[in-house]
Amino acid sequence: MPDKSALKADCGACFGLCCVALPFAKSADFAVDKQAGRPCGNLLADFRCGIHTDLRERGFQGCTVFDCLGAGQKVSQETFGGRDWRRNPEVSGPMFRVFPVMRQLHELLWYLAEALEMPAAASVHPEIRGALDETDALTRGGPAEITAVDVPAVREKVNALLLRASEEARRKVPGRKRNHRGADLIGTRLKGADLRGANLRGAYLIAADLRKADLRDADLIGADLRDADLSGADLTGALFLTQAQLDSARGDAATRLPEALAAPARWTPPSA
């Protein structure tokens, strides 16, 4: 079973894979178009970002909310044994194909590890532990084995377990719980809304007004929180919430978060 600390990005041990392997299109999140496998123009020779401290100001907001969950350093240091794509161009193609697969597998590992930390979901823990071990084993194969992984099939199996864990965890929340799974809530006014224990899996909450909303124990797996206003909201115990989701949202010092997550430095102080 992997240590959860291994599911956190260590850019110093990675060969800038998110800046090379992945494509992005010119948009509000990226200032330019970039094809998969082509290094970003801001990537330095030592694999660091040349505009890291000014990404938002330079039009690369999408970079500030990306989290590889440790996939970058695993591909760089384990799958390819520390061989970087610049000095070893023969590994570039395989490495760039492995990285997106590894990123998805690490995301599933993160969610499975979190589910094991939910006491209310203890009845599902044996199956979750088994799925976690199986998924972890997939990340430790060779390049050809990893790229051959049927990620949708793995995700389907894991999601079924995560949903069961979520249902068990939210069952302890008293009262009627809202079901907004996959709902289009873009820009919706939900200030002060009672969303405790709600199912918000995959919901589109882009630019939604969630100020002072009660999101305790809500399932937020896959919810799009870009520019959502979480100022003063209570996300204590929120299920499957990630740092990347918070980094894409807005909030303030009054926003209450799960212990494992941190408020982005750019969040504003609480309003008077």
C-alpha positions as CSV (number, residue, x, y, z in Angstrom):
1,M,0.0,0.0,0.0
2,P,1.5,3.4,-1.0
3,D,2.4,6.0,1.6
4,K,0.0,9.0,1.0
5,S,3.0,11.3,1.1
6,A,4.1,9.7,-2.2
7,L,0.9,11.0,-3.7
8,K,2.0,14.6,-3.4
9,A,3.9,16.3,-6.2
10,D,7.7,16.7,-5.8
11,C,8.6,18.9,-8.7
12,G,12.3,18.8,-7.8
13,A,12.3,15.1,-8.6
14,C,10.4,15.4,-11.9
15,F,11.6,16.2,-15.4
16,G,8.9,18.9,-16.0
17,L,6.5,16.3,-17.4
18,C,3.4,18.3,-16.9
19,C,5.1,21.1,-18.9
20,V,5.9,18.8,-21.8
21,A,3.7,15.7,-22.0
22,L,0.3,17.4,-21.8
23,P,-1.3,19.6,-24.4
24,F,-3.1,22.8,-23.7
25,A,-5.2,25.2,-25.8
26,K,-5.1,29.0,-25.7
27,S,-7.9,30.0,-23.4
28,A,-8.6,31.8,-20.2
29,D,-6.4,29.2,-18.5
30,F,-3.5,29.2,-21.0
31,A,-1.9,32.1,-22.9
32,V,-0.8,29.9,-25.8
33,D,-1.5,26.6,-27.6
34,K,0.8,23.7,-26.9
35,Q,0.9,20.3,-28.4
36,A,1.4,17.1,-26.3
37,G,5.1,16.2,-26.3
38,R,6.3,19.8,-27.0
39,P,8.0,21.6,-24.1
40,C,6.3,24.7,-22.9
41,G,8.3,27.8,-23.9
42,N,8.7,28.7,-20.2
43,L,10.4,25.5,-19.2
44,L,14.0,26.0,-18.2
45,A,16.9,23.7,-18.9
46,D,16.8,22.4,-15.3
47,F,13.1,21.5,-15.7
48,R,11.9,24.5,-13.6
49,C,9.3,27.0,-14.7
50,G,10.7,30.3,-15.7
51,I,7.6,32.2,-14.7
52,H,6.5,30.2,-11.7
53,T,5.8,33.2,-9.5
54,D,3.9,35.1,-12.2
55,L,1.8,32.3,-13.9
56,R,-1.6,33.9,-13.3
57,E,-0.4,37.4,-14.4
58,R,1.1,35.8,-17.6
59,G,-2.1,34.0,-18.5
60,F,-1.2,30.5,-17.2
61,Q,-3.8,30.1,-14.5
62,G,-4.3,26.5,-15.6
63,C,-0.8,25.6,-14.5
64,T,-1.5,26.9,-11.0
65,V,-4.3,24.5,-10.3
66,F,-2.7,21.4,-11.8
67,D,-1.6,18.6,-9.4
68,C,0.0,15.5,-10.7
69,L,-0.4,13.8,-7.3
70,G,3.1,12.5,-7.4
71,A,2.8,10.9,-10.8
72,G,5.6,13.1,-12.2
73,Q,8.3,12.0,-9.8
74,K,7.3,8.3,-10.0
75,V,7.5,8.3,-13.8
76,S,10.8,10.2,-13.7
77,Q,12.6,8.3,-10.9
78,E,10.9,4.9,-10.8
79,T,9.4,4.0,-14.2
80,F,12.4,5.4,-16.1
81,G,15.1,5.1,-13.4
82,G,16.1,8.8,-13.4
83,R,16.8,9.1,-17.1
84,D,15.5,12.4,-18.3
85,W,14.1,13.0,-21.8
86,R,16.6,15.7,-22.7
87,R,19.8,13.6,-22.1
88,N,18.1,10.4,-23.2
89,P,15.8,11.4,-26.1
90,E,14.9,7.8,-26.8
91,V,12.8,7.7,-23.6
92,S,10.8,10.9,-24.5
93,G,8.0,9.2,-26.4
94,P,7.4,6.4,-23.9
95,M,7.7,8.7,-21.0
96,F,5.2,11.3,-22.3
97,R,2.7,8.5,-23.0
98,V,3.1,7.0,-19.6
99,F,2.7,10.2,-17.6
100,P,-1.0,10.9,-18.4
101,V,-1.9,7.3,-17.5
102,M,0.2,7.5,-14.3
103,R,-1.5,10.7,-13.3
104,Q,-5.0,9.1,-13.6
105,L,-3.9,6.1,-11.6
106,H,-2.4,8.3,-8.9
107,E,-5.7,10.2,-8.7
108,L,-7.5,7.0,-8.0
109,L,-4.9,6.0,-5.4
110,W,-5.5,9.4,-3.7
111,Y,-9.3,8.9,-3.5
112,L,-8.9,5.3,-2.3
113,A,-6.5,6.3,0.4
114,E,-8.9,9.0,1.6
115,A,-11.8,6.5,1.6
116,L,-9.7,4.3,4.0
117,E,-9.6,7.3,6.4
118,M,-13.4,7.4,6.7
119,P,-14.4,5.5,9.8
120,A,-18.0,5.5,8.8
121,A,-17.1,3.6,5.7
122,A,-15.4,0.8,7.6
123,S,-17.7,-1.9,6.0
124,V,-16.2,-1.1,2.6
125,H,-12.6,-0.8,3.7
126,P,-11.5,-4.4,2.9
127,E,-12.6,-4.0,-0.7
128,I,-11.1,-0.5,-0.9
129,R,-7.8,-1.8,0.4
130,G,-7.8,-4.5,-2.2
131,A,-8.5,-2.1,-5.0
132,L,-5.8,0.3,-3.7
133,D,-3.2,-2.5,-3.8
134,E,-4.3,-3.6,-7.3
135,T,-4.1,0.0,-8.6
136,D,-0.8,0.6,-6.9
137,A,0.6,-2.5,-8.6
138,L,-0.4,-1.2,-12.0
139,T,1.7,1.9,-11.4
140,R,4.8,-0.2,-10.8
141,G,5.0,-1.9,-14.2
142,G,7.2,-1.1,-17.1
143,P,6.4,1.7,-19.7
144,A,4.6,-0.7,-22.1
145,E,2.6,-2.3,-19.2
146,I,1.5,1.1,-17.9
147,T,0.4,2.5,-21.2
148,A,-1.6,-0.7,-21.8
149,V,-3.7,-0.2,-18.7
150,D,-7.4,0.1,-19.3
151,V,-7.9,3.2,-17.2
152,P,-11.7,3.5,-17.8
153,A,-12.2,-0.1,-16.5
154,V,-10.1,0.6,-13.5
155,R,-11.8,3.9,-12.8
156,E,-15.3,2.2,-13.1
157,K,-14.4,-0.4,-10.5
158,V,-12.8,2.2,-8.1
159,N,-15.7,4.7,-8.5
160,A,-18.2,2.0,-7.5
161,L,-16.3,1.5,-4.2
162,L,-15.8,5.3,-3.7
163,L,-19.6,5.8,-4.1
164,R,-20.3,3.2,-1.5
165,A,-17.9,4.8,0.9
166,S,-19.4,8.2,0.2
167,E,-22.9,6.8,0.9
168,E,-21.8,5.2,4.2
169,A,-20.0,8.4,5.3
170,R,-22.9,10.7,4.4
171,R,-25.5,8.4,6.0
172,K,-24.4,9.8,9.4
173,V,-25.4,13.3,8.4
174,P,-28.9,14.1,9.8
175,G,-31.8,15.3,7.7
176,R,-32.5,15.3,4.0
177,K,-29.4,15.5,1.8
178,R,-29.5,17.2,-1.6
179,N,-28.5,15.3,-4.7
180,H,-26.8,17.5,-7.3
181,R,-24.7,14.8,-8.9
182,G,-23.4,16.1,-12.2
183,A,-25.7,19.2,-12.0
184,D,-25.1,22.4,-13.9
185,L,-24.8,24.9,-11.1
186,I,-22.6,27.4,-13.0
187,G,-22.9,30.8,-11.5
188,T,-25.8,29.6,-9.2
189,R,-26.5,31.7,-6.1
190,L,-26.0,29.3,-3.2
191,K,-25.0,31.7,-0.5
192,G,-25.7,30.2,2.9
193,A,-27.1,27.1,1.4
194,D,-27.5,23.9,3.5
195,L,-25.5,21.4,1.5
196,R,-24.3,19.3,4.3
197,G,-23.9,15.7,3.2
198,A,-24.9,16.6,-0.3
199,N,-24.0,14.6,-3.4
200,L,-22.1,17.1,-5.6
201,R,-20.1,14.5,-7.5
202,G,-19.1,15.9,-10.9
203,A,-21.3,19.0,-10.4
204,Y,-20.4,22.2,-12.4
205,L,-20.0,24.9,-9.8
206,I,-18.0,27.3,-11.9
207,A,-18.3,30.8,-10.5
208,A,-21.0,29.7,-8.1
209,D,-21.7,31.8,-5.1
210,L,-21.1,29.5,-2.1
211,R,-20.3,32.1,0.4
212,K,-21.1,30.9,3.9
213,A,-22.6,27.6,2.5
214,D,-22.6,24.5,4.7
215,L,-20.6,21.9,2.8
216,R,-19.7,19.7,5.7
217,D,-19.4,16.1,4.7
218,A,-20.5,16.9,1.1
219,D,-19.1,14.6,-1.6
220,L,-17.2,16.9,-4.0
221,I,-15.3,14.3,-6.1
222,G,-14.8,15.7,-9.5
223,A,-16.8,18.9,-8.8
224,D,-15.6,21.8,-10.9
225,L,-15.0,24.7,-8.5
226,R,-13.2,27.1,-10.8
227,D,-13.8,30.6,-9.6
228,A,-16.5,29.4,-7.1
229,D,-16.6,31.8,-4.1
230,L,-16.1,29.7,-0.9
231,S,-15.7,32.7,1.3
232,G,-16.8,31.8,4.8
233,A,-18.0,28.4,3.7
234,D,-17.7,25.4,5.9
235,L,-16.0,22.4,4.1
236,T,-15.1,20.6,7.3
237,G,-15.0,16.9,6.5
238,A,-15.8,17.4,2.8
239,L,-15.4,14.1,1.0
240,F,-12.8,13.7,-1.8
241,L,-12.0,17.4,-2.0
242,T,-8.5,18.0,-3.4
243,Q,-6.0,20.8,-3.1
244,A,-6.3,21.4,-6.9
245,Q,-10.0,22.1,-6.5
246,L,-9.4,24.6,-3.8
247,D,-6.6,26.2,-5.8
248,S,-9.1,26.9,-8.6
249,A,-11.7,28.4,-6.3
250,R,-11.9,31.7,-4.4
251,G,-12.1,31.9,-0.6
252,D,-10.9,33.8,2.5
253,A,-9.5,33.2,5.9
254,A,-13.0,32.4,7.2
255,T,-13.3,29.4,4.9
256,R,-13.2,26.2,7.0
257,L,-11.3,23.3,5.3
258,P,-10.5,19.7,6.0
259,E,-7.3,19.3,8.1
260,A,-5.3,17.8,5.2
261,L,-5.8,20.8,2.9
262,A,-4.6,24.4,3.0
263,A,-6.0,27.7,1.9
264,P,-4.3,29.0,-1.2
265,A,-2.0,32.0,-0.5
266,R,-4.0,34.2,-2.9
267,W,-7.2,33.9,-1.0
268,T,-8.4,37.2,0.4
269,P,-8.9,38.1,4.1
270,P,-12.5,37.8,5.4
271,S,-14.7,40.7,4.4
272,A,-16.1,42.9,7.1
